[in-house]
Amino acid sequence: MVPGSSPGRPTSFVFSLRLTQKLSRRSLWRSRTFASTPAPGRELRPGKPGHGRPEPKDHKCVNVYVAPIPSGTCLIDGVCYSNGQDNPNNACEYCDAGFSSNTWHSKNCTHPNACTIATCDPASGCVFTARVCDDGTACTTDTCNSVSGCVFTARVCDDGTACTTDTCNSASGCVFTPRVCNDGIACTTDTCNSVSGCVFTPRLCDDGIACTTDYCEAETGFCQNVPSCSGGRTYSCNIFESCWSNEFCNYSTGECMTTNCCD
């Protein structure tokens, strides 16, 4: 007698009944295990590798799916996401099924304009901020080119007058310093012309008297008016004080005369 059989029942009947019960349980398990593919966002847990089924301790399948991961989706932490869908906990990550179907892929935040800075905020995703071009010196003009980015152009300091020296201070910018015109010669008058710059004009020491030789003394810059007659002779008649000689200088012509200088 087969163990577990009842008297009066054939052995073949007992084996047939047990086989039927075993097959029924297996069919029920498969119907629950190989369920349809879940929609994105629904929990999906793969079975034990190589077996195609989960292995819960109680051998009961409760909302468990082991169907292959659908093309164009990601299965991450037991949840199915559609391709391109953001990580709900980090907006800087998303499902890229072409990269990996079971891990998040980092977003590459870029912008075609070089004057825009692209960053990523885990709360909101890609953030685009206008680029601030500043090289820290007041002697450049800072601009931005949409293709190449920041451009720092040297500042040209020119106030349009030749009477200033134009320079640039890195902290304050252009500086226009009045030009000092000095040729080091005491016998010139030094001035500045806004167009041509410094002008050095010889000092005129003309007293209007033809009987004097007029010049400027280089050391002091004082005018000297030395009495003289034509031909280089110094006249004897003192034209500045009194007449004491018969020779004198003609005020108009500068010639020496032999007549009374007081006449």
C-alpha positions in Angstrom: 0.0 0.0 0.0 1.3 3.4 -0.9 1.8 5.7 2.2 -1.0 8.1 2.6 -3.4 6.0 0.5 -6.8 4.8 1.8 -7.9 1.3 1.7 -10.0 0.6 -1.2 -8.4 3.2 -3.5 -6.1 2.1 -6.3 -2.5 3.3 -6.0 -2.7 4.8 -9.5 -5.5 7.0 -8.4 -3.5 8.4 -5.5 -0.6 9.4 -7.8 -2.9 10.9 -10.3 -4.6 13.1 -7.7 -1.3 14.4 -6.3 0.1 15.2 -9.7 -3.0 17.2 -10.6 -2.8 19.2 -7.4 0.9 19.9 -8.0 0.3 21.1 -11.6 -2.6 23.3 -10.5 -0.5 25.1 -7.9 2.3 25.6 -10.5 -0.1 27.1 -13.0 -1.5 29.4 -10.4 2.0 30.6 -9.4 2.9 31.2 -13.1 -0.3 33.2 -13.8 0.6 35.5 -10.9 4.3 35.7 -11.6 4.3 36.4 -15.4 1.8 39.2 -15.2 1.6 42.0 -17.7 4.3 44.8 -17.8 3.4 47.6 -15.4 3.0 51.2 -16.4 5.8 53.7 -15.7 5.8 54.7 -12.0 4.4 51.4 -10.8 6.6 49.1 -8.7 8.4 46.4 -10.6 10.6 43.8 -8.9 12.7 41.4 -11.0 12.8 37.7 -9.9 15.7 35.7 -8.8 18.5 35.9 -11.5 18.4 32.8 -13.7 15.0 31.6 -12.4 12.6 34.1 -13.7 10.6 34.3 -10.5 10.8 35.9 -7.0 11.4 33.7 -4.0 9.3 35.0 -1.2 9.5 32.8 1.9 5.8 32.1 1.9 5.9 31.4 -1.9 3.1 33.8 -2.4 3.2 36.4 -5.3 1.7 39.7 -4.2 1.8 42.4 -7.0 5.2 41.1 -8.2 6.3 41.2 -11.8 9.2 39.6 -13.5 8.5 40.6 -17.1 11.5 42.1 -19.0 12.0 45.8 -18.6 10.2 47.5 -21.5 12.3 49.2 -24.1 12.7 53.0 -23.5 12.1 52.7 -19.7 14.2 52.5 -16.6 13.7 50.3 -13.5 15.3 52.1 -10.6 14.8 51.1 -7.0 11.8 49.0 -7.9 10.0 51.8 -9.8 9.5 52.0 -13.6 10.2 55.4 -15.2 9.7 56.5 -18.8 12.7 57.6 -20.8 13.6 61.2 -20.1 11.6 61.3 -16.8 13.3 63.2 -14.0 14.4 61.7 -10.7 11.6 62.8 -8.3 14.3 63.3 -5.6 16.9 65.1 -7.7 16.0 67.2 -10.8 19.6 67.0 -11.9 19.2 63.3 -12.8 16.9 61.6 -15.2 16.1 58.2 -16.9 18.2 57.7 -19.9 17.3 54.2 -21.1 20.0 54.3 -23.8 22.6 54.9 -21.1 21.4 52.6 -18.3 18.0 51.0 -17.6 18.6 50.7 -13.9 20.5 53.8 -12.8 20.0 57.5 -13.0 21.9 59.6 -15.6 23.2 63.1 -14.7 21.9 66.0 -16.7 24.3 67.9 -18.9 23.1 71.5 -18.6 24.5 73.5 -21.5 23.6 76.6 -23.4 24.6 77.6 -26.9 25.3 81.2 -25.9 28.8 81.7 -24.3 27.4 84.6 -22.3 25.2 82.3 -20.3 26.3 80.1 -17.4 24.5 76.8 -17.2 24.3 75.0 -13.8 21.9 72.5 -12.2 19.8 72.9 -9.1 18.6 69.5 -7.6 15.3 71.2 -6.8 14.5 72.8 -10.1 16.9 71.3 -12.7 18.9 73.3 -15.2 19.5 77.0 -14.4 20.8 79.5 -16.9 22.4 82.7 -15.6 23.8 85.7 -17.5 27.7 85.7 -17.4 29.2 88.6 -15.6 32.5 89.7 -17.4 34.8 91.5 -15.0 38.6 91.2 -15.0 38.9 93.5 -11.9 40.7 96.4 -13.6 39.2 99.8 -14.5 41.6 100.0 -17.5 39.6 97.6 -19.7 36.1 97.7 -21.2 34.5 94.4 -20.3 32.0 92.9 -22.8 30.7 89.5 -23.8 30.7 87.8 -27.2 27.9 85.2 -27.6 30.4 82.9 -29.4 33.7 83.4 -27.6 32.6 84.6 -24.2 34.1 87.4 -22.2 36.2 90.1 -24.0 38.4 92.5 -22.2 39.5 95.5 -24.3 42.1 97.9 -23.2 40.6 101.3 -22.4 41.9 104.3 -24.5 42.2 107.3 -22.2 42.2 110.5 -24.3 40.5 113.7 -23.3 41.2 115.4 -26.7 43.7 118.0 -25.5 47.5 118.0 -25.9 47.9 119.8 -22.6 47.3 116.8 -20.5 49.2 113.5 -20.0 46.6 110.7 -20.3 47.2 107.6 -18.3 45.0 104.8 -16.7 44.8 103.7 -13.1 43.7 100.1 -12.6 41.5 101.1 -9.6 40.0 104.4 -10.8 40.3 104.4 -14.5 41.5 107.2 -16.8 43.6 110.0 -15.3 44.3 113.3 -17.1 47.2 115.2 -15.7 47.9 118.8 -16.8 51.2 118.9 -18.8 54.0 121.0 -17.3 55.7 122.9 -20.1 59.2 123.9 -19.1 62.3 123.8 -21.4 64.6 124.8 -18.6 65.5 128.1 -20.4 64.9 131.3 -18.4 64.7 133.3 -21.6 61.6 131.6 -23.0 57.9 132.0 -22.0 56.5 128.5 -21.7 52.8 127.9 -22.5 50.6 125.1 -23.8 48.5 124.9 -26.9 45.5 122.5 -26.6 46.2 121.3 -30.2 50.0 121.3 -30.5 51.1 121.0 -26.9 53.9 122.9 -25.3 55.0 126.2 -26.8 58.3 127.9 -25.8 58.4 131.5 -27.0 61.7 133.5 -26.7 61.4 136.5 -24.4 61.5 139.9 -26.1 63.9 142.4 -24.5 63.4 145.3 -26.9 63.3 148.7 -25.2 62.5 150.5 -28.5 65.8 152.4 -28.4 68.0 152.0 -31.5 71.1 153.0 -29.5 70.9 149.8 -27.3 71.7 146.2 -27.8 68.9 144.2 -26.3 69.2 140.6 -25.1 68.1 138.2 -22.4 70.5 136.9 -19.8 70.2 133.1 -19.9 71.1 132.6 -16.3 68.6 135.0 -14.8 66.1 135.5 -17.6 66.5 139.3 -17.1 66.5 141.6 -20.2 69.7 143.5 -20.8 69.7 146.8 -22.8 73.4 147.7 -23.5 74.0 151.2 -25.1 75.8 150.9 -28.5 76.3 152.6 -31.8 76.2 151.2 -35.3 79.3 149.4 -36.4 79.7 147.9 -33.0 81.1 151.0 -31.4 80.0 151.9 -27.9 79.0 155.5 -27.8 80.5 157.8 -25.3 77.4 159.9 -24.7 75.5 158.6 -21.8 72.0 158.7 -23.1 70.5 157.7 -19.7 72.1 160.4 -17.6 73.7 163.6 -18.9 75.8 164.7 -21.8 79.5 164.8 -21.2 81.0 164.1 -24.7 80.7 165.5 -28.1 79.8 162.0 -29.5 76.4 160.6 -29.0 74.1 158.1 -30.4 71.2 159.0 -32.5 68.1 157.4 -30.9 66.4 156.9 -34.2 69.2 155.4 -36.3 71.6 154.1 -33.7 74.5 156.0 -35.4 77.1 157.9 -33.4 77.0 161.6 -33.8 79.8 164.1 -33.1 77.6 167.0 -32.3 76.4 167.8 -28.9 74.5 164.8 -27.6 72.0 167.1 -25.9 71.2 168.9 -29.1 
